[in-house]
Amino acid sequence: MDFSGARPPGDEVLDGTHVRLEPLDPARHGAGLWRAAAAGDPRLWDYLPYGPFADEPAFAAWLASLPTAADERFYAILRASDGVPAGMIAYARIAPAQGRIEIAHVWFGSALQRTPAATEAVHLLAAHAFDELGNRRLEWKCNALNARSRRAAERFGFTYEGTFRQDMVVRGRNRDTAWFSILDGEWPRIGAAFRAWLAPGNFDDDGVQRRTLEECRAEP
């Protein structure tokens, strides 16, 4: 089948029920993101190539240094209820001619971790990548030792493709990189499962899920 290319992400704001993803503006989002980062899980930074940060000026300097290259796009994750920044997420390896894009630089403050809002943030980027931008392939990569990220990728419906051994050196240490992907032909089923899991009816009065995301994906 002929492929004429995908569209690169622009300045779109991605709105969900629980969160809103806004293109990162360090001046506008920086203070709130610092509070989310400082209050987060201390293990948040274990496998990221940056952090933890000693203080707000160090965090602000890092935000200001983030690349603005055409192959990366950073977003602040804001709570829809009050617009407070609660974490970050990004597109990386953006290659419109190939129809390939990656979800990367994911970190959630403590208020987002293990919540429907965190799942919705990933769903918003995935749906935008396929449904609006027209990509063929969505990637997820992580340090092969990062068990939490690997479990998250599998929960979201990404397929493990293999491990690139001695892929890079991060903070002076070897990193083997685990690769995962979702293809455009798989997205209709995976996207439908995201929507079914995020639906209000999937949670009881105490906010406990009735079906897991994996169970939603397994339904015919």
N, CA, C and O of each residue as an XYZ file, in Angstrom:
880
protein
N       0.839     -1.187      0.000
C       0.000      0.000      0.000
C       0.880      1.245      0.000
O       1.841      1.328      0.765
N       0.560      2.200     -0.843
C       1.317      3.446     -0.896
C       1.110      4.248      0.384
O       0.017      4.270      0.949
N       2.177      4.904      0.832
C       2.111      5.740      2.033
C       2.671      7.102      1.682
O       3.811      7.208      1.230
N       1.888      8.137      1.884
C       2.300      9.479      1.482
C       2.903     10.289      2.615
O       3.271     11.448      2.424
N       3.009      9.688      3.796
C       3.633     10.374      4.920
C       2.633     10.770      5.986
O       1.443     10.930      5.715
N       3.134     10.929      7.209
C       2.320     11.393      8.334
C       2.503     12.893      8.509
O       3.363     13.503      7.874
N       1.703     13.467      9.359
C       1.820     14.884      9.664
C       2.602     15.052     10.962
O       2.333     14.322     11.917
N       3.545     15.967     11.043
C       4.259     16.174     12.305
C       3.339     16.841     13.325
O       2.439     17.587     12.940
N       3.545     16.588     14.609
C       2.722     17.264     15.614
C       2.973     18.762     15.605
O       4.097     19.214     15.386
N       1.919     19.524     15.844
C       2.034     20.978     15.870
C       1.811     21.519     17.258
O       2.330     20.981     18.237
N       1.042     22.578     17.345
C       0.788     23.235     18.627
C      -0.542     22.815     19.243
O      -1.088     23.522     20.089
N      -1.058     21.673     18.823
C      -2.347     21.236     19.321
C      -2.313     20.998     20.837
O      -1.338     20.478     21.381
N      -3.389     21.388     21.489
C      -3.637     21.010     22.880
C      -4.547     19.790     22.849
O      -5.568     19.796     22.161
N      -4.188     18.746     23.588
C      -4.941     17.504     23.572
C      -5.754     17.417     24.857
O      -5.199     17.305     25.950
N      -7.068     17.471     24.715
C      -7.966     17.509     25.871
C      -8.583     16.152     26.137
O      -9.078     15.490     25.225
N      -8.548     15.743     27.401
C      -9.233     14.545     27.843
C     -10.186     14.870     28.977
O     -10.422     16.036     29.296
N     -10.727     13.829     29.579
C     -11.625     14.013     30.713
C     -10.855     14.370     31.981
O     -11.292     15.208     32.770
N      -9.701     13.724     32.169
C      -8.924     13.888     33.400
C      -7.743     14.836     33.238
O      -7.367     15.531     34.181
N      -7.161     14.864     32.045
C      -5.953     15.655     31.826
C      -6.032     16.416     30.512
O      -6.817     16.092     29.621
N      -5.195     17.433     30.428
C      -4.995     18.177     29.188
C      -3.499     18.224     28.920
O      -2.719     18.542     29.818
N      -3.090     17.910     27.691
C      -1.685     17.955     27.306
C      -1.443     19.240     26.527
O      -2.040     19.459     25.473
N      -0.563     20.086     27.052
C      -0.214     21.342     26.401
C       1.249     21.315     25.979
O       2.098     20.871     26.753
N       1.569     21.783     24.759
C       2.986     21.904     24.394
C       3.740     22.646     25.490
O       3.296     23.687     25.974
N       4.874     22.098     25.867
C       5.614     22.605     27.023
C       6.028     24.059     26.844
O       6.607     24.434     25.825
N       5.725     24.861     27.840
C       6.167     26.246     27.928
C       6.851     26.389     29.290
O       6.168     26.519     30.306
N       8.200     26.366     29.329
C       8.888     26.415     30.628
C       8.474     27.590     31.496
O       8.376     27.448     32.715
N       8.229     28.746     30.895
C       7.850     29.914     31.688
C       6.491     29.735     32.343
O       6.279     30.160     33.479
N       5.577     29.107     31.627
C       4.206     28.979     32.134
C       4.008     27.728     32.981
O       3.238     27.744     33.941
N       4.701     26.643     32.632
C       4.479     25.377     33.314
C       5.549     25.042     34.359
O       5.359     24.149     35.186
N       6.670     25.762     34.314
C       7.837     25.343     35.091
C       7.596     25.220     36.576
O       7.960     24.203     37.167
N       6.994     26.218     37.207
C       6.820     26.183     38.667
C       5.921     25.020     39.081
O       6.217     24.323     40.051
N       4.833     24.810     38.355
C       3.939     23.707     38.682
C       4.582     22.355     38.456
O       4.387     21.429     39.244
N       5.350     22.238     37.384
C       6.034     20.975     37.127
C       7.078     20.694     38.195
O       7.276     19.541     38.579
N       7.746     21.734     38.680
C       8.721     21.531     39.754
C       8.029     20.979     40.999
O       8.542     20.057     41.633
N       6.877     21.531     41.353
C       6.164     21.035     42.525
C       5.755     19.571     42.334
O       5.824     18.775     43.270
N       5.327     19.222     41.108
C       4.962     17.827     40.834
C       6.179     16.919     40.911
O       6.097     15.810     41.439
N       7.314     17.386     40.383
C       8.529     16.579     40.401
C       9.057     16.410     41.814
O       9.490     15.323     42.195
N       9.023     17.484     42.590
C       9.571     17.432     43.951
C       8.725     16.554     44.854
O       9.234     15.974     45.813
N       7.433     16.451     44.554
C       6.541     15.653     45.393
C       6.401     14.221     44.900
O       5.658     13.433     45.486
N       7.099     13.882     43.844
C       6.927     12.575     43.216
C       7.716     11.473     43.889
O       8.438     11.699     44.859
N       7.564     10.295     43.361
C       8.281      9.110     43.801
C       9.777      9.352     43.639
O      10.209      9.709     42.543
N      10.599      9.170     44.697
C      12.041      9.385     44.543
C      12.686      8.462     43.520
O      13.779      8.750     43.033
N      12.028      7.362     43.188
C      12.569      6.447     42.175
C      12.178      6.864     40.760
O      12.528      6.204     39.781
N      11.442      7.977     40.674
C      10.966      8.461     39.377
C      12.091      8.620     38.366
O      11.900      8.381     37.174
N      13.258      9.021     38.841
C      14.360      9.388     37.960
C      15.378      8.274     37.757
O      16.383      8.469     37.073
N      15.127      7.108     38.344
C      16.142      6.039     38.324
C      16.626      5.707     36.919
O      17.816      5.467     36.715
N      15.715      5.691     35.949
C      16.086      5.245     34.609
C      16.000      6.349     33.565
O      16.129      6.083     32.370
N      15.785      7.576     34.001
C      15.778      8.707     33.075
C      17.185      9.298     32.992
O      17.961      9.183     33.941
N      17.519      9.928     31.865
C      18.884     10.457     31.697
C      19.104     11.788     32.406
O      20.138     12.424     32.201
N      18.155     12.225     33.236
C      18.239     13.486     33.960
C      17.550     13.297     35.307
O      16.848     12.310     35.526
N      17.762     14.269     36.215
C      17.166     14.236     37.543
C      17.840     13.192     38.437
O      18.655     12.401     37.962
N      17.501     13.188     39.732
C      16.641     14.159     40.410
C      17.320     15.531     40.483
O      18.525     15.653     40.259
N      16.539     16.541     40.796
C      17.032     17.910     40.783
C      17.120     18.448     42.208
O      16.212     18.258     43.016
N      18.216     19.114     42.494
C      18.467     19.568     43.863
C      17.493     20.649     44.300
O      17.114     20.710     45.470
N      17.085     21.503     43.369
C      16.213     22.614     43.722
C      15.511     23.120     42.468
O      15.763     22.639     41.363
N      14.628     24.095     42.656
C      13.851     24.600     41.531
C      14.711     25.251     40.455
O      14.427     25.048     39.275
N      15.756     26.028     40.791
C      16.598     26.589     39.725
C      17.249     25.515     38.857
O      17.368     25.692     37.644
N      17.668     24.411     39.458
C      18.261     23.323     38.673
C      17.224     22.709     37.742
O      17.521     22.394     36.590
N      16.011     22.542     38.246
C      14.938     22.000     37.421
C      14.602     22.967     36.289
O      14.418     22.546     35.147
N      14.522     24.263     36.603
C      14.211     25.262     35.583
C      15.276     25.298     34.500
O      14.962     25.458     33.321
N      16.539     25.150     34.897
C      17.618     25.143     33.910
C      17.494     23.931     32.995
O      17.744     24.023     31.793
N      17.107     22.801     33.567
C      16.914     21.609     32.730
C      15.761     21.819     31.749
O      15.891     21.500     30.567
N      14.638     22.352     32.227
C      13.511     22.606     31.325
C      13.922     23.507     30.171
O      13.565     23.264     29.019
N      14.684     24.559     30.501
C      15.093     25.515     29.468
C      16.045     24.891     28.466
O      16.173     25.383     27.345
N      16.721     23.803     28.857
C      17.714     23.182     27.973
C      17.117     22.119     27.064
O      17.816     21.584     26.204
N      15.837     21.804     27.237
C      15.248     20.725     26.442
C      15.297     21.074     24.963
O      15.083     22.224     24.579
N      15.581     20.074     24.136
C      15.748     20.351     22.705
C      14.450     20.799     22.064
O      13.360     20.409     22.482
N      14.590     21.618     21.053
C      13.439     22.052     20.255
C      13.560     21.528     18.833
O      13.014     22.117     17.900
N      14.279     20.412     18.668
C      14.478     19.825     17.342
C      13.151     19.317     16.786
O      12.188     19.090     17.519
N      13.134     19.148     15.467
C      11.899     18.736     14.800
C      11.478     17.320     15.172
O      10.319     16.954     14.977
N      12.401     16.516     15.704
C      12.052     15.129     15.996
C      11.663     14.901     17.450
O      11.579     13.751     17.882
N      11.418     15.977     18.231
C      10.929     15.833     19.596
C       9.873     16.901     19.886
O       9.936     18.017     19.372
N       8.894     16.525     20.732
C       7.843     17.455     21.109
C       7.438     17.158     22.545
O       6.919     16.080     22.836
N       7.672     18.116     23.451
C       7.409     17.909     24.872
C       6.066     18.522     25.259
O       5.669     19.569     24.748
N       5.374     17.834     26.182
C       4.076     18.289     26.671
C       4.061     18.309     28.199
O       4.629     17.433     28.852
N       3.404     19.319     28.749
C       3.060     19.316     30.168
C       1.704     18.641     30.323
O       0.779     18.902     29.554
N       1.594     17.775     31.317
C       0.328     17.119     31.627
C      -0.342     17.934     32.724
O       0.179     18.031     33.835
N      -1.496     18.520     32.415
C      -2.228     19.345     33.367
C      -3.498     18.632     33.810
O      -4.184     18.010     32.999
N      -3.805     18.722     35.087
C      -5.077     18.196     35.566
C      -6.208     18.990     34.937
O      -6.199     20.220     34.980
N      -7.175     18.307     34.358
C      -8.275     19.004     33.698
C      -9.123     19.788     34.682
O      -9.720     20.801     34.319
N      -9.179     19.328     35.919
C     -10.054     19.956     36.909
C      -9.613     21.354     37.299
O     -10.450     22.223     37.544
N      -8.290     21.583     37.359
C      -7.800     22.876     37.838
C      -6.619     23.433     37.052
O      -6.113     24.505     37.383
N      -6.167     22.719     36.007
C      -5.062     23.205     35.192
C      -3.711     23.145     35.851
O      -2.772     23.778     35.368
N      -3.572     22.407     36.939
C      -2.290     22.303     37.646
C      -1.397     21.283     36.947
O      -1.841     20.161     36.704
N      -0.145     21.634     36.614
C       0.771     20.670     35.997
C       1.059     19.501     36.935
O       1.284     19.693     38.130
N       1.049     18.295     36.384
C       1.214     17.105     37.213
C       2.239     16.126     36.668
O       2.490     15.096     37.293
N       2.842     16.422     35.509
C       3.831     15.529     34.939
C       4.181     15.945     33.523
O       3.722     16.978     33.036
N       4.998     15.134     32.867
C       5.432     15.430     31.501
C       5.400     14.173     30.656
O       5.440     13.050     31.159
N       5.327     14.404     29.352
C       5.342     13.327     28.372
C       5.792     13.948     27.054
O       5.712     15.166     26.891
N       6.260     13.139     26.122
C       6.789     13.713     24.882
C       6.626     12.738     23.725
O       6.484     11.529     23.908
N       6.654     13.313     22.529
C       6.914     12.545     21.327
C       8.417     12.631     21.048
O       9.037     13.670     21.279
N       8.994     11.544     20.554
C      10.396     11.532     20.157
C      10.532     10.718     18.866
O       9.595     10.045     18.436
N      11.703     10.797     18.270
C      11.972     10.071     17.009
C      10.861     10.313     15.995
O      10.421      9.383     15.318
N      10.408     11.552     15.889
C       9.328     11.898     14.975
C       9.856     11.830     13.542
O      10.763     12.575     13.170
N       9.289     10.943     12.756
C       9.740     10.742     11.374
C       8.521     10.659     10.465
O       8.099      9.560     10.104
N       7.949     11.801     10.089
C       6.706     11.771      9.293
C       6.830     11.005      7.984
O       5.891     10.318      7.583
N       7.963     11.109      7.316
C       8.108     10.421      6.033
C       8.008      8.902      6.195
O       7.565      8.198      5.287
N       8.427      8.410      7.366
C       8.364      6.976      7.638
C       7.085      6.586      8.379
O       6.778      5.400      8.502
N       6.340      7.571      8.868
C       5.138      7.264      9.648
C       5.460      6.653     10.986
O       4.760      5.759     11.460
N       6.545      7.150     11.608
C       7.008      6.573     12.875
C       7.104      7.676     13.926
O       7.532      8.792     13.631
N       6.701      7.352     15.159
C       6.772      8.318     16.254
C       6.854      7.524     17.567
O       6.367      6.396     17.644
N       7.461      8.107     18.575
C       7.684      7.418     19.850
C       7.085      8.230     20.988
O       7.108      9.460     20.954
N       6.546      7.543     22.003
C       6.187      8.178     23.274
C       7.378      8.029     24.202
O       7.877      6.923     24.409
N       7.838      9.154     24.765
C       9.077      9.129     25.543
C       9.019     10.186     26.647
O       8.040     10.921     26.780
N      10.102     10.240     27.438
C      10.256     11.243     28.498
C       9.022     11.282     29.397
O       8.510     12.356     29.713
N       8.554     10.116     29.802
C       7.330     10.034     30.596
C       7.688     10.093     32.076
O       8.433      9.247     32.572
N       7.168     11.074     32.769
C       7.231     11.047     34.231
C       5.962     11.659     34.813
O       5.480     12.698     34.361
N       5.445     10.986     35.823
C       4.210     11.394     36.467
C       4.497     11.784     37.907
O       5.149     11.034     38.633
N       4.015     12.952     38.330
C       4.058     13.297     39.735
C       3.192     12.336     40.538
O       2.421     11.562     39.971
N       3.322     12.391     41.859
C       2.622     11.426     42.703
C       1.110     11.479     42.518
O       0.441     10.456     42.660
N       0.557     12.657     42.201
C      -0.896     12.772     42.025
C      -1.396     12.033     40.789
O      -2.583     11.722     40.693
N      -0.501     11.749     39.840
C      -0.900     11.060     38.610
C      -0.649      9.562     38.655
O      -1.326      8.801     37.964
N       0.309      9.132     39.452
C       0.740      7.740     39.389
C      -0.397      6.785     39.732
O      -1.129      6.987     40.701
N      -0.527      5.742     38.918
C      -1.525      4.687     39.119
C      -2.955      5.234     39.139
O      -3.783      4.809     39.945
N      -3.228      6.175     38.247
C      -4.564      6.757     38.148
C      -5.076      6.660     36.718
O      -4.281      6.503     35.791
N      -6.400      6.751     36.521
C      -6.913      6.831     35.157
C      -6.340      8.008     34.386
O      -6.202      7.939     33.165
N      -6.002      9.099     35.089
C      -5.435     10.270     34.418
C      -4.120      9.922     33.726
O      -3.871     10.392     32.616
N      -3.270      9.105     34.361
C      -2.002      8.719     33.753
C      -2.239      7.896     32.491
O      -1.594      8.117     31.466
N      -3.169      6.947     32.572
C      -3.504      6.143     31.385
C      -4.071      7.022     30.284
O      -3.766      6.825     29.108
N      -4.900      7.995     30.664
C      -5.484      8.874     29.655
C      -4.421      9.705     28.959
O      -4.536      9.962     27.761
N      -3.386     10.133     29.677
C      -2.322     10.920     29.056
C      -1.655     10.126     27.934
O      -1.392     10.664     26.859
N      -1.384      8.855     28.185
C      -0.783      8.008     27.153
C      -1.759      7.797     26.012
O      -1.371      7.839     24.845
N      -3.029      7.570     26.343
C      -4.036      7.375     25.297
C      -4.155      8.600     24.403
O      -4.272      8.464     23.185
N      -4.126      9.800     24.988
C      -4.247     11.011     24.181
C      -3.126     11.108     23.150
O      -3.375     11.444     21.992
N      -1.887     10.813     23.567
C      -0.771     10.890     22.614
C      -0.870      9.788     21.569
O      -0.618     10.023     20.387
N      -1.238      8.578     22.007
C      -1.335      7.469     21.052
C      -2.429      7.734     20.030
O      -2.215      7.552     18.832
N      -3.602      8.163     20.494
C      -4.707      8.432     19.576
C      -4.361      9.557     18.610
O      -4.690      9.484     17.426
N      -3.703     10.588     19.107
C      -3.302     11.694     18.235
C      -2.308     11.217     17.179
O      -2.390     11.606     16.014
N      -1.361     10.363     17.602
C      -0.341      9.871     16.676
C      -0.954      9.098     15.516
O      -0.519      9.238     14.373
N      -1.963      8.282     15.808
C      -2.566      7.471     14.754
C      -3.731      8.180     14.057
O      -3.773      8.246     12.828
N      -4.661      8.701     14.831
C      -5.929      9.170     14.268
C      -5.821     10.533     13.599
O      -6.483     10.783     12.592
N      -4.993     11.417     14.151
C      -4.864     12.753     13.562
C      -3.598     12.908     12.725
O      -3.627     13.521     11.658
N      -2.491     12.355     13.206
C      -1.226     12.552     12.491
C      -0.993     11.510     11.407
O      -0.217     11.748     10.481
N      -1.650     10.364     11.505
C      -1.557      9.366     10.450
C      -0.304      8.529     10.454
O       0.185      8.147      9.390
N       0.230      8.232     11.626
C       1.436      7.409     11.698
C       1.132      5.930     11.497
O       0.013      5.471     11.722
N       2.147      5.203     11.073
C       2.050      3.761     10.870
C       2.524      2.976     12.086
O       2.142      1.825     12.292
N       3.384      3.638     12.904
C       4.075      2.909     13.966
C       4.287      3.845     15.158
O       4.764      4.970     15.008
N       3.923      3.355     16.338
C       4.133      4.084     17.587
C       5.069      3.258     18.452
O       4.834      2.067     18.659
N       6.128      3.878     18.959
C       7.153      3.150     19.703
C       7.164      3.538     21.176
O       6.727      4.621     21.565
N       7.679      2.616     21.977
C       7.939      2.834     23.412
C       9.267      2.146     23.700
O       9.439      0.970     23.379
N      10.190      2.856     24.294
C      11.490      2.266     24.612
C      11.841      2.573     26.060
O      11.426      3.593     26.612
N      12.601      1.686     26.659
C      13.026      1.920     28.034
C      14.266      1.094     28.331
O      14.601      0.161     27.602
N      14.940      1.454     29.417
C      16.036      0.641     29.916
C      15.492     -0.760     30.175
O      14.440     -0.918     30.794
N      16.201     -1.760     29.708
C      15.720     -3.131     29.862
C      15.569     -3.537     31.324
O      14.856     -4.492     31.632
N      16.237     -2.817     32.230
C      16.116     -3.107     33.660
C      14.907     -2.429     34.293
O      14.578     -2.705     35.447
N      14.245     -1.550     33.557
C      13.147     -0.765     34.106
C      11.855     -1.582     34.060
O      11.082     -1.494     33.107
N      11.641     -2.374     35.106
C      10.498     -3.283     35.121
C       9.178     -2.523     35.095
O       8.222     -2.983     34.471
N       9.104     -1.373     35.755
C       7.849     -0.619     35.778
C       7.479     -0.127     34.382
O       6.314     -0.208     33.991
N       8.445      0.380     33.631
C       8.163      0.872     32.295
C       7.798     -0.272     31.359
O       6.926     -0.122     30.503
N       8.456     -1.404     31.517
C       8.136     -2.552     30.674
C       6.715     -3.041     30.937
O       5.979     -3.361     30.004
N       6.336     -3.097     32.214
C       4.967     -3.511     32.542
C       3.954     -2.518     31.994
O       2.897     -2.908     31.497
N       4.279     -1.233     32.085
C       3.365     -0.215     31.564
C       3.179     -0.378     30.063
O       2.052     -0.319     29.572
N       4.266     -0.581     29.328
C       4.165     -0.741     27.880
C       3.249     -1.911     27.515
O       2.407     -1.797     26.624
N       3.421     -3.018     28.202
C       2.602     -4.194     27.906
C       1.146     -3.952     28.298
O       0.231     -4.379     27.595
N       0.934     -3.262     29.431
C      -0.432     -2.955     29.841
C      -1.118     -2.068     28.799
O      -2.302     -2.254     28.519
N      -0.395     -1.114     28.228
C      -0.982     -0.205     27.251
C      -1.209     -0.872     25.896
O      -1.855     -0.286     25.028
N      -0.700     -2.066     25.700
C      -0.935     -2.778     24.448
C       0.224     -2.793     23.481
O       0.081     -3.263     22.352
N       1.385     -2.284     23.904
C       2.566     -2.343     23.049
C       3.103     -3.777     23.004
O       3.013     -4.516     23.984
N       3.654     -4.151     21.867
C       4.252     -5.466     21.672
C       5.765     -5.370     21.839
O       6.411     -4.520     21.226
N       6.321     -6.239     22.663
C       7.770     -6.296     22.853
C       8.427     -6.829     21.583
O       8.032     -7.870     21.059
N       9.426     -6.111     21.098
C      10.084     -6.497     19.852
C      11.507     -7.005     20.052
O      12.073     -7.620     19.148
N      12.082     -6.762     21.201
C      13.438     -7.222     21.436
C      14.235     -6.204     22.230
O      13.751     -5.115     22.539
N      15.470     -6.578     22.556
C      16.348     -5.716     23.343
C      17.622     -5.418     22.567
O      18.315     -6.325     22.106
N      17.914     -4.141     22.433
C      19.166     -3.705     21.808
C      20.238     -3.700     22.887
O      20.222     -2.852     23.779
N      21.163     -4.637     22.809
C      22.196     -4.770     23.830
C      23.257     -3.684     23.666
O      23.640     -3.333     22.550
N      23.727     -3.154     24.809
C      24.723     -2.079     24.820
C      24.331     -0.966     23.850
O      25.131     -0.503     23.037
N      23.072     -0.557     23.968
C      22.521      0.430     23.045
C      23.112      1.818     23.280
O      23.364      2.556     22.327
N      23.333      2.174     24.547
C      23.858      3.501     24.854
C      24.480      3.502     26.242
O      24.367      2.536     26.997
N      25.135      4.603     26.555
C      25.682      4.818     27.895
C      24.924      5.988     28.501
O      24.909      7.080     27.933
N      24.296      5.767     29.648
C      23.513      6.787     30.332
C      24.072      6.960     31.741
O      24.155      6.003     32.511
N      24.451      8.185     32.063
C      25.049      8.477     33.373
C      26.252      7.587     33.649
O      26.492      7.167     34.781
N      26.990      7.316     32.605
C      28.204      6.532     32.756
C      27.988      5.037     32.837
O      28.939      4.284     33.046
N      26.736      4.590     32.672
C      26.445      3.162     32.787
C      25.838      2.641     31.492
O      25.169      3.365     30.754
N      26.097      1.353     31.241
C      25.510      0.723     30.061
C      23.994      0.703     30.163
O      23.430      0.513     31.240
N      23.341      0.905     29.013
C      21.885      0.719     28.928
C      21.577     -0.216     27.775
O      21.867      0.092     26.619
N      20.988     -1.361     28.093
C      20.334     -2.192     27.097
C      18.911     -1.651     26.957
O      18.249     -1.386     27.960
N      18.437     -1.484     25.722
C      17.150     -0.836     25.500
C      16.119     -1.836     25.005
O      16.322     -2.504     23.992
N      14.997     -1.934     25.739
C      13.871     -2.778     25.329
C      12.963     -1.966     24.405
O      12.591     -0.838     24.731
N      12.610     -2.535     23.263
C      11.788     -1.860     22.258
C      10.391     -2.477     22.243
O      10.226     -3.695     22.306
N       9.394     -1.598     22.158
C       7.986     -1.999     22.048
C       7.328     -1.169     20.949
O       7.801     -0.081     20.620
N       6.245     -1.678     20.388
C       5.556     -0.902     19.350
C       4.081     -1.269     19.279
O       3.658     -2.345     19.702
N       3.314     -0.331     18.726
C       1.939     -0.566     18.266
C       1.914     -0.154     16.802
O       2.451      0.896     16.448
N       1.300     -0.963     15.948
C       1.177     -0.649     14.529
C      -0.228     -0.123     14.237
O      -1.174     -0.363     14.987
N      -0.330      0.597     13.130
C      -1.613      1.219     12.804
C      -2.739      0.201     12.652
O      -3.885      0.487     13.000
N      -2.421     -0.980     12.137
C      -3.445     -2.010     11.997
C      -3.917     -2.568     13.330
O      -5.006     -3.136     13.412
N      -3.115     -2.416     14.367
C      -3.474     -2.890     15.706
C      -4.227     -1.828     16.511
O      -4.919     -2.141     17.479
N      -4.079     -0.566     16.093
C      -4.608      0.518     16.897
C      -6.121      0.507     17.084
O      -6.568      0.810     18.190
N      -6.951      0.179     16.078
C      -8.397      0.203     16.325
C      -8.807     -0.636     17.537
O      -9.624     -0.194     18.344
N      -8.251     -1.837     17.671
C      -8.591     -2.692     18.818
C      -8.020     -2.114     20.110
O      -8.701     -2.086     21.135
N      -6.769     -1.653     20.062
C      -6.127     -1.129     21.265
C      -6.782      0.185     21.682
O      -7.013      0.413     22.869
N      -7.081      1.045     20.716
C      -7.739      2.303     21.035
C      -9.121      2.092     21.637
O      -9.510      2.793     22.571
N      -9.863      1.122     21.099
C     -11.192      0.827     21.641
C     -11.087      0.348     23.080
O     -11.934      0.682     23.908
N     -10.049     -0.436     23.386
C      -9.858     -0.914     24.758
C      -9.542      0.241     25.699
O     -10.058      0.283     26.816
N      -8.703      1.175     25.269
C      -8.441      2.369     26.079
C      -9.751      3.086     26.407
O     -10.013      3.425     27.561
N     -10.570      3.311     25.376
C     -11.814      4.047     25.591
C     -12.755      3.294     26.515
O     -13.414      3.903     27.358
N     -12.827      1.973     26.367
C     -13.698      1.170     27.231
C     -13.211      1.212     28.673
O     -14.012      1.306     29.604
N     -11.886      1.141     28.854
C     -11.351      1.155     30.219
C     -11.556      2.517     30.878
O     -11.863      2.584     32.068
N     -11.391      3.596     30.126
C     -11.507      4.940     30.668
C     -12.957      5.377     30.877
O     -13.196      6.384     31.543
N     -13.924      4.652     30.327
C     -15.330      5.028     30.449
C     -15.746      5.057     31.914
O     -15.341      4.183     32.681
N     -16.548      6.044     32.321
C     -16.969      6.131     33.727
C     -17.595      4.841     34.254
O     -17.405      4.494     35.420
N     -18.334      4.133     33.411
C     -18.984      2.907     33.845
C     -18.035      1.782     34.200
O     -18.453      0.781     34.782
N     -16.756      1.930     33.856
C     -15.795      0.886     34.185
C     -15.269      1.014     35.613
O     -14.434      0.213     36.032
N     -15.745      2.011     36.368
C     -15.269      2.218     37.732
C     -16.464      2.243     38.681
O     -17.500      2.831     38.372
N     -16.311      1.603     39.830
C     -17.399      1.603     40.811
C     -17.396      2.914     41.594
O     -16.619      3.819     41.289
N     -18.252      3.016     42.588
C     -18.397      4.262     43.332
C     -17.138      4.638     44.108
O     -16.956      5.799     44.476
N     -16.274      3.664     44.357
C     -15.017      3.926     45.066
C     -13.859      4.165     44.107
O     -12.715      4.318     44.535
N     -14.156      4.198     42.795
C     -13.106      4.422     41.816
C     -12.301      3.194     41.465
O     -11.246      3.309     40.840
N     -12.770      2.023     41.850
C     -12.062      0.774     41.560
C     -12.499      0.266     40.190
O     -13.690      0.237     39.883
N     -11.532     -0.132     39.372
C     -11.851     -0.612     38.028
C     -12.660     -1.904     38.077
O     -12.436     -2.764     38.928
N     -13.586     -2.020     37.166
C     -14.357     -3.260     37.038
C     -13.626     -4.244     36.125
O     -13.627     -5.447     36.386
N     -13.008     -3.748     35.068
C     -12.223     -4.580     34.148
C     -10.856     -3.939     33.979
O     -10.740     -2.714     33.958
N      -9.840     -4.745     33.859
C      -8.506     -4.222     33.591
C      -8.416     -3.804     32.126
O      -9.260     -4.167     31.306
N      -7.389     -3.044     31.819
C      -7.175     -2.651     30.429
C      -6.904     -3.868     29.559
O      -7.333     -3.926     28.406
N      -6.191     -4.836     30.117
C      -5.921     -6.059     29.374
C      -7.217     -6.824     29.086
O      -7.387     -7.377     27.999
N      -8.124     -6.853     30.059
C      -9.414     -7.532     29.843
C     -10.237     -6.803     28.785
O     -10.899     -7.440     27.966
N     -10.199     -5.492     28.797
C     -10.910     -4.741     27.753
C     -10.343     -5.057     26.369
O     -11.085     -5.166     25.393
N      -9.044     -5.201     26.302
C      -8.407     -5.460     25.001
C      -8.697     -6.882     24.520
O      -8.704     -7.140     23.316
N      -8.936     -7.800     25.452
C      -9.178     -9.194     25.072
C     -10.598     -9.439     24.612
O     -10.892    -10.490     24.042
N     -11.494     -8.476     24.853
C     -12.884     -8.663     24.445
C     -13.000     -8.636     22.928
O     -12.302     -7.861     22.273
N     -13.877     -9.475     22.351
C     -14.030     -9.506     20.884
C     -14.631     -8.217     20.356
O     -14.827     -8.076     19.149
